Amino acid sequence: MHVSLTPELESRIKAKVDSGLHNNAGEVIREALRFMDTHEDWILEVKVARLREQLKAGADQLDCGEGIAIESKATLDTLFDDITR
């Protein structure tokens, strides 16, 4: 398997190996994957909590009258165009 990494990630892996805690890059990657597997549920909970915060902020804005009325597909298309710019 071949994996492409950014220079920053390569540098971080090299630093882990240079610290003496790992013998090679493969060990660093394996430990990172084990960490992800072990903490997957926690990571999902954090993501869901963040999404809930964003939804609450949006709902609060709507309650304050800060929403945008979408009355047609053209209005929605314009909104998406503005967001992507």
N, C-alpha and C positions, 0 to 999 in steps of 0.2 A: 504494500500500500504506500502511496506517495501522498504527502500532505504539504500544502503550501501555507507558509506562515508569513505574517508581516514581519519586517525587521524588528519592530518593538516586541512582538511575541517571541521571536528567536532570541532576542537579548534577555528577556525575562527567563526563558528556559535555561539559557547558558548561565545566568546568574544563580539559578537554583542548583545546577550541577556544580558550579564553582564554589558554592557554599559548603559543599561536602555532604549535604543531606541526601543527594542522589548521585548514582554512579554515571548515569547517562540521560539523554533527553527522553528516551523511551520510558524510563522510570517516572520522570516528571509528568509525562502525558498520562501514564497509567494511574498515577495518584490523583491527578485532576479528574479523570473519568470516574474513578471510585468515589471521589468527593461529590461529583455531580449526581451519581446514582444514589448515594447515601442521603443527600440533601434535596433530592428532587421534589418531594412533597412540600418541604419548607420553601423552596424557591417558588413553587406554584402558588403557595399561600401569599408570599410577598407580592407576586405579580397581580394576583386577584385583589389584594388589599390596595395596591396602587391604582388599579383600574376603578375600584369603588370610590377612591378619593377623587379621581378625575370625573367620574360620573356625578358625584355629589357636587363638585364645583360647577359642573355644567347645569345641574338642576337648580342650584342656588342662583346662577346667572339668569336662568329662565324665570325663576320666581321674582327676580328684580327687574324683569322686563328687558333684559339684555339679549334676548334671543332674536333670531332672524326668521321671518315668516317665509316658508317655502310654499309658494302657491302654484308653481308649474315646474316642469322638467327643465325649462330654460333657466329659471331662477336657480335651480339646483346645479345645473351645469356651470353657470357663472360663479357660484360659490366655490365649486371644486376647482375651477380655473384660478380663482383668486388664491385659494389655499396652496396650489401647486407652484404659484409664482413666488 
